[in-house]
Amino acid sequence: MTMLRDRGAAALPALHRFSRSTTMTLLCVVLAGYVALGITSSGSFFEGPSVRTFLQYLATPILIGLAQMVALCVGQLNLAVGALGGFSACLMGVLMADSGVPADIAVLTGVLVATAVGLVTGLFIVATRINGFIVTLGIMTILLGAQYRLAGTRTIDGYSATLRDLGRAAPLNVPLVFVTALAAAGLLAAFMYRTVAGRRLLASGGNPLAARLSGISTGRQIVLAHTLSGLLVGIAALTATASLPGVNRSVGGDWLLPSFAAPIIGGVALTGGSVAVFGTVLAAFVMRLIDSARAQLSLDPSWVNFLIGVVVLGTVVGGRIHTGRLEKKGKAPGRPPTEPVSDEQPAANVPSAGGAR
């Protein structure tokens, strides 16, 4: 009984922190927004087909948000998320429709190519010491040209029926592509929060100098981050190819803003050193709700991008103000310095064995 009381007492501070976190705020917004859309649609938004469609097209935003989050955690930006996803999707489609390659081999090839591009991107950044913004901008331009070379002006829709069935499969109205995205998020969370390699990624992003002094190779962490980002983009290309009626040169063209919006709204710092997997997933939910509201209320699509942009800017400005207040408190006489940490994993910046401390 005493042990149970001790555990309950230890859990109270964690629950209190969670109740005041960005994740909790987003969870409340998702629930309120979903209920509001259900009411305005006279209940049709709660029906099976609507739930299935909503979740089916949520898988890709979750995955591209996680892909950008991994790059941000080491202080990098990946502008090639959309171009790499579009190229990988078109590559899968062309291999299946034009070359007759079996679906499993075509999908595996597309995912591996996306992962390899991420690896090469990271190696190039480390070898040349050129800012990741410039490198990924160049990679994006190259991939856009390659995507156009593959698809041209046509829509590739003659690919595997098995892959299409996967995209439509939804046991209990829960699409398998959505389950795939959640599984990827769960594995990524376990890697970032529970492994030494994940903690080293966070340490190198939070304080590169301290990480180097502790024996952590920041170059290796940058390569690893871009490789993981490429892998997640490849999985996003898989879910997009399976869900869409066809792929063409426009696939991935609208992925860049959501890829940044999801992690930033979810609570990830642009300066690196933090991740918020659950927050990123919830932020993708919020953006999908906004898009659903646009379709339901027949709003101009440009207002969606405007609203998401305002939210992103507001989140960044709010984060800067909060950080400034924490720094002022840390410099106050008689008080120890205070450093902001991720709301989802307060101790994530502290690596374990072999890490910086």
Secondary structure, 3 states (H helix, E strand, C coil): CHHHHHHHHHHHHHHHHHHCCHHHHHHHHHHHHHHHHHHHCCCHHHCHHHHHHHHHCCHHHHHHHHHHHHHHCCCCCCCCHHHHHHHHHHHHHHHHHCCCCCHHHHHHHHHHHHHHHHHHHHHHHHHHCCCHHHHHHHHHHHHHHHHHHHHCCCCECCCCHHHHHHHHCCHHHCCHHHHHHHHHHHHHHHHHHHCHHHHHHHHHHHCHHHHHHCCCCHHHHHHHHHHHHHHHHHHHHHHHHHHCCCECCCCCCCCHHHHHHHHHHHCCCCCCCCCCHHHHHHHHHHHHHHHHHHHHHCCCHHHHHHHHHHHHHHHHHHHHHHHHHHHHHHCCCCCCCCCCCCCCCCCCCCCCCCCCC
